[in-house]
């Protein structure tokens, strides 16, 4: 959606991502949490499967937030900080995390938000984010 000349992530796109990730996660053996945030890191859509533990519930939102606020996937962001001898703790933003599983949402070079998944192995979390990103059809 475009308002005031800016493109924004819609609830419909976020819900498409969540549904696609839920469908993909249902094939697995462990429950996951997933979140979609806007470009400022504000929560648009969230879901967690039955039995999801508290930590993945929180971390999914943090991964999405990190991707949106950094403008890059959470793993790449963590690697960039590491190469500079820094950690996410040095940034003073308690919402950011330095782990894989957050994917930035970009359209025409503009950051629209982020997707985060937590509960599986880090690579699996990221792969599930990419399923959601694809379902957005941006």
NORFEN-V518044 format. One line per field, one symbol per residue. ss: DSSP state (A for helix, B for strand, O for the rest). Layout:
BEGIN
ss: ???
END
This chain:
BEGIN
ss: OBBOOBBOOOAAAAAAAAAAAAAAAOOOOOOOBBBBBBOOOOBBBBBBOOOOOAAAAAAAAAAAAAAAAAOOOAAAAAAAAAAOOOOAAAAOOOOOOOOOOBBBBBBOOBBBBBBBBBOOOAAAAAAAAAAAAAAOOO
END
